[in-house]
Amino acid sequence: MIRNLIASSALILAVALPAQAEQFAVKLDAAYEGANAKLMESLKISAIESFSQNGAHFVVLDAPNDAYVEAFILAIGRDAIELNAIDADWSNPVMVDLSISQRLGFLRSIECDFCTS
């Protein structure tokens, strides 16, 4: 009986709670220099980190899904070269202790209809 109650409660929580944001790393045509806070708020996007590695420019974003990332990239007037899902929490203290090149190993390329390459 208690197991059924726990299972039912877990199901209710899973359905009732809003979906968590996903993390994406977008390879850009130029360095990311920030964006308007109202734009980011309206698109439910937050920038976690931006960096350049071996001449490539990236911005790591929290977003509800890749469609929000597409809208954001188009709104800031940048060209996306590549879109990646991140298979770990980029801002986790363990990840932060890794070098950028090590963290890039957690990127998984995903289909990107708005990317230029």
N, C-alpha and C positions, 0 to 999 in steps of 0.2 A: 504494500500500500504506500509506504513512504517512497519507495523507488518510483512508483507511478506518479506521485505528487511532484517529486524532483524532476522527473522527465517532462511532465506537463509544464512545470514552471520554466524549465530551460527552453522549451519550445515557444512558450509565450514571450519570453525575453528575446529570443532570436528573431521572432516575427515583429515584435513591437519596437525594438530598438532600431534607430536609423542605421543605414549601411555605413561602414567605416570607409574613410578615404583610402585610396590606393596611392602608392608612390611611383612616380615615373621619372626617368632621366631622359631629357631631350637634348640631343646633339644639335647645336645651332650653328648658323652661318657666321655669327659674330658673338663676341662676349655679351653675356646677359648683364644689363645694367640696372635692373629693377623695373618695377611697374607701378602704376597708380594703385594706391591702396583700395580705392573704391571699386576698381575693376576686379582686383583680386577677391575682394569680399563678395561682389555680385556673382562671380564665377565659382565661389567656394574653393578657391585655390590658395595655397600658401607655398612660398618658396622656402625650401629647406637649406639649399646651398647652391652656389654657382662656382664653377672652377674651369680652368683650362688645363688640358693634359696633352702633351705632345702636339700642340697646335690645334687641338680640337676643343671646342667650347661646349660646356654642358650647364644645364640648370636642372636641379632636382626639385620636383614638385609633389605636393600632396594634392590630390584632386579626386572628386567622386568617381570619375572614369576618364577614358582617353578622349571622349568627345569634349569634355571640359578643357582638357589640355589643348586640343585643336583650336577651340574658340579663343583660348588665351594666347596661343602663339600667333594666330592671325591678328588678334587685337593689338599686340605689341609690335606688329610689323616686322617680325623676324621670319626667316625661313628655317624650318626644321629639316635637318638632314636625316635624322634617325630618331625613332621613338623606342624606348626601352621600359619594360616593367622592372621593378626592383624586387628580387626574391628575398629580401631581408629588410628590416627597419633601418633605413639609412642613418637615422639620428640616434640609434641605440648606442650606448657608451662603448660596447664591444666593437661595433662597426667604426665608430669615430676614431678608435685607437689604431685602426688599419690605415695603411697608406691609400691614397686615391687609386693607384693602380691595382691594389688588392681589392678595394671595394668595387671597382669596375667589373670584377669577376662575378658579381651578384646581379649584373644586368642581363636581362633576357629580351632580345629584340622581338618586337611585336609589329604586326602589320600596321602600316602608317599610310593612309590614303592622302594625307596632306603634306607628306614629306617630299622634298625636292629631288631626292636621289633614290 
